Amino acid sequence: MRAQRPKRPWWKKKRFYLLALFLGFYLYAYHFLGFRMTDAELSRDLAQNELGYRPEIGYREIQGRRLRFVEIGADSLPLIVFIHGAPSSSSFWVSLMKNTSLLSQAKLLAVDRPGYGKSGYGLPELSVRKQAAMIAELIRQEKGGHPSVILHGSSYGGTVAARLCMDYPDLIDGVLLQSASLAPGQELIPWISRPSDSRWLRWLVPPSFRVATREKLSHRAELAKMLPYWGCIQAACIILQGDSDGLIYPENAVFARNHLPPGSVLDFRMVPGRGHDLLWTRNSLLVESLLKLVNISRKL
């Protein structure tokens, strides 16, 4: 009688499946959590606007970095520049860039910040001052006949937008700071951030998250560098923040209001019951705020 082979332990039976599951998730995370679109995808989505505008996608070599941007609308109108947070890219703004009310009043431009989208994906630029300088140069190159320039910065994009207003006050006429990281130390730093940024684990992290982590760990120091320059801002400002934001704490909005020059804040709103999700939950409020800034800029 043949002896029965001993049963393999359950963990050995499942080892292959667990490995396959891990690899599958890793590939998904690495390739699909990049929060970015190809040029063709971005063009196709933005072309679906009611006014029939065709988007244009461009690349510029600025300060040793290649930046991708997308623009849509009429050259004779004010220019609204969208600056995304982290991890994200210019694709974050598609819903606003197809908005009929905005397209009828302004030309819209969104840029991939360094390290995101198609702007040196995975290679961070930790200096907020340098990021602001790159985008300022892009604005100068693209401004053309636009009578005014409005910024819309969300989350870490709000940090860059504020720095841009500080360093280039003659270039920017208005700014919407939405859920913006502005007060040193007033944001959530997940416990996994430092371990995942170690050289032993960094390679496991998708590039977009890797850049976001590096930026987040540098936030406090970069925001502290901005403290002496709040008085340099000349742009008209609107501040929007969810009062239940658990990522960028509501104290950031109060900090900005208290540090901006007197009379520069057109509107300050703590949106009740909302978190870090205003683009999806209060889209109409963002449109309303941007149009207010456009109208104000025409009177300057």
CORBELBEL-V678565 format. One line per field, one symbol per residue. ss: DSSP state (H for helix, E for strand, C for the rest). burial: # if it has 9 or more other C-alpha atoms within 8 Angstrom, else .. Layout:
ss = ???
burial = ???
//
This chain:
ss = CCCCCCCCCHHHHCHHHHHHHHHHHHHHHHHHCCCCCCHHHHHHHHCCCCCCCCCEEEEEEECCEEEEEEEECCCCCEEEEEECCCCCCHHHHHHHHCCHHHHCCEEEEEECCCCCCCCCCCCCCCCHHHHHHHHHHHHHHHHCCCCCEEEEEECHHHHHHHHHHHHCCCCCCEEEEECCCCCCCCECCCCHHHHHCCCCCHHHCCHHHHHHHHHHHHHHHHHHHHHHHHHHCCCEEEEEEECCCCCECCHHHHHHHHHCCCCCEEEEEEECCCCCCHHHHCHHHHHHHHHHHHHHHHHC
burial = .........................#####..#####....##..##.#....##.#....#..#########.#.##################.#####.##.#####################..##.########....#..#####################.##..#############.##.....#..##...##..###########.####.##..#...#################.###.##.###..##..##..#.##..#####...##..##.###.##.##...
//
